[in-house]
Amino acid sequence: VGDLIIVEKNQRVPADMIFLRTSEKNGSCFLRTDQLDGETDWKLRLPVACTQRLPTAADLLQIRSYVYAEEPNIDIHNFVGTFTREDSDPPISESLSIENTLWAGTVVASGTVVGVVLYTGRELRSVMNTSNPRSKIGLFDLEVNCLTKILFGALVVVSLVMVALQHFAGRWYLQIIRFLLLFSNIIPISLRVNLDMGKIVYSWVIRRDSKIPGTVVRSSTIPEQLGRISYLLTDKTGTLTQNEMIFKRLHLGTVAYGLDSMDEVQSHIFSIYTQQSQDPPAQKGPTLTTKVRRTMSSRVHEAVKAIALCHNVTPVYESNGVTDQAEAEKQYEDSCRVYQASSPDEVALVQWTESVGLTLVGRDQSSMQLRTPGDQILNFTILQIFPFTYESKRMGIIVRDESTGEITFYMKGADVVMAGIVQYNDWLEEECGNMAREGLRVLVVAKKSLAEEQYQDFEARYVQAKLSVHDRSLKVATVIESLEMEMELLCLTGVEDQLQADVRPTLETLRNAGIKVWMLTGDKLETATCTAKNAHLVTRNQDIHVFRLVTNRGEAHLELNAFRRKHDCALVISGDSLEVCLKYYEYEFMELACQCPAVVCCRCAPTQKAQIVRLLQERTGKLTCAVGDGGNDVSMIQESDCGVGVEGKEGKQASLAADFSITQFKHLGRLLMVHGRNSYKRSAALSQFVIHRSLCISTMQAVFSSVFYFASVPLYQGFLIIGYSTIYTMFPVFSLVLDKDVKSEVAMLYPELYKDLLKGRPLSYKTFLIWVLISIYQGSTIMYGALLLFESEFVHIVAISFTSLILTELLMVALTIQTWHWLMTVAELLSLACYIASLVFLHEFIDVYFIATLSFLWKVSVITLVSCLPLYVLKYLRRRFSPPSYSKLTS
């Protein structure tokens, strides 16, 4: 802390700093903050005035000064501090705000800057805003662990029973250990290996799917989770919408201009500026029609001029890829101008004023230049600027027109706050409601002319308020509010956020699959409701219940009761009301919200998004999936059972923190309906088969031991027992990861198939029990058959039973498979070939001469038939009389 650091253009700021000076002529610099707050726009930063005035950067080392700063906190949008220079007479004090800071993690986009380090290490704003990610364990893995625990219990019980049947004779405790080792196959060690290898296959299949290009699997431990999602929580901006604003409507109270009538606005503006230059002031007595036309023109002109001046947009000129070329700036070339601003709606407004004739061509801290249709340059001096904040919901600017010397205060903001600031009128509320219902984001624009002495008085009070260290923001707000009275209402502007491709069909698919969609956004209530309707998140025949703003327990209670009376109704609630409800009525609120077909939470902070995800998981016990595209969605993505990041304009922060990264929201449907469903069903089949495989051989050992007076002697030794679970059966069993019950097109066409999986039927205690019974039946059939049919030598039992066991396993895989893949056939034949080839080497375990006899062949065939045929018959009958839902679609 206290080091002076020089940061060049396009370098990342290494620590939280106070901005002291810049090499730029206009005395400011731009920052790219996308890695800090998920916004793609550039932010304007200003150096401390007294250090910027020093002749060279080296003079910073000669002055004596100190910085007072607040203690480190989590808020990246605010800062309070003062800069004091002691060696001047009298000492100079300047207030420091967020505009004088360079937070770590941001990138300098223009010029070379010098800063003094303020916070480092754990006190950095960016570090304080990150949460520790949890390592996610899939629900499927937890279920398999449960089954393994049951199998472990079975192992102990069987061992104890064997010793008990010997009446605990002799050194029985050693016998128990011997039996534990003999039956240790009951616990399928290979299960974990097979499942993990299966997950790698699923991840590979997802990456290779040409229908969802660019999809990346960043966490290969949880692909099965995708098959059982009950709640989908999605961000709005950049995920459902493109974050591209289009100016749709200008409303002046008596008349409204839509997209199709923008040329009229253009002609009004054109007539104002051409007549100004032509009309000699002496001319009197114009006809009535031109007078009406003139008043309409001047109203349109005032509105357009206000929109062109009241903003935080800066035109940046890039010619031949080099920013800030003096030539390009002199000519104000249209081709190389790009607008930089802190929100896309502001850029949309300025681009629109350019299209109707008033072009913003230059801007720095203290001035702004507009170009008229007649190619004149209008110069304005910026006297004060009050930036937009979430609390104030408005922004203002005071400018002086250089040609006339008039001082005007312009302001734009949300209708809720502006209604109390502008002079009374009867159309504002109604028209705002109409435009909001069409899915437009509405801003109210107003102005107020100030006299010179009026402004001077305001400035003195404003500077005084900005220097106070205690309650600075409150004092500043009070001073500004003294200006915000009786303003003249100019117009309403409506901009619309374009939806991403195929959002509506994707949401429709998810709804049909039984997944409830919640939209969590940092946006305004009106905008969020518009988007929910536009994207058909709320269907046409559904009511929307807008939860009133509640501040205490009583209000929350009344509002919850009002909501309880409604049925099949979507809920829209703001972050503040949600906070109150969760504080006092968490259980009741979550119960009601979970019954809603759709929920929209607006004005959500990043930590609040994560809190909602956590509550859903705790209250319902169901799986959640979070989708987002910006740095502000990271905490929600990390908290959910399954995080999906969309690579968008806001950088890759969400995509890198997520478990799955997709390029477009519409790919989510296929990711869940096809890949999620397949992964879950395949893993369920694979795990139960591996358990079956190990239980079979354990059952045979148990039968063998009990027949031979409970002797703790192994049935198969050495290589046989290792080969059984590796080269003889591994490939066919593992090939189950390629199995699918329906084609991917069918799964997409009938999302209802996904509903079946939400109940967790593919892997449950019921299916586990069925497989245990099958294993016991097959194991005992093979063992008793071998004991009945063997002739003279014990070696023959081993040969007959082992061969039957391998054949049974291969046939059972064939019975389980639903759609054959060429690799499955290869795996079956390869395993059989491996077994036959290895018989030559297994002299010590198997009598090779006996294998070549006919009696061996018929005995093995009979045993295998008895162990497998009944299961085939049962399967056929079940398919015939109670077919599963997917089989109806495949036939």
Helices and strands as residue ranges (DSSP letters): E 4-7, E 16-22, E 29-32, H 34-37, E 42-45, H 49-52, G 57-61, E 65-69, E 81-85, E 92-96, G 98-100, E 101-102, E 107-108, E 113-119, G 121-123, H 125-128, H 139-165, H 172-182, G 183-186, H 190-208, E 216-217, G 223-228, E 229-234, E 241-251, E 256-257, G 259-261, H 262-278, H 288-309, E 314-319, E 322-323, H 326-331, E 337-340, H 344-356, E 359-363, E 367-371, E 377-386, E 394-401, E 407-413, H 415-418, H 428-437, E 441-450, H 452-467, H 472-481, E 488-499, H 503-512, E 516-520, H 525-534, E 543-546, H 553-564, E 569-574, H 575-584, H 586-595, E 598-602, H 606-620, E 623-628, G 631-633, H 634-639, E 642-646, H 653-657, E 660-662, H 667-670, I 671-676, H 677-707, H 719-725, H 730-734, G 735-738, H 744-749, H 752-758, H 765-789, H 794-816, H 822-838, H 848-851, H 854-881, H 885-890
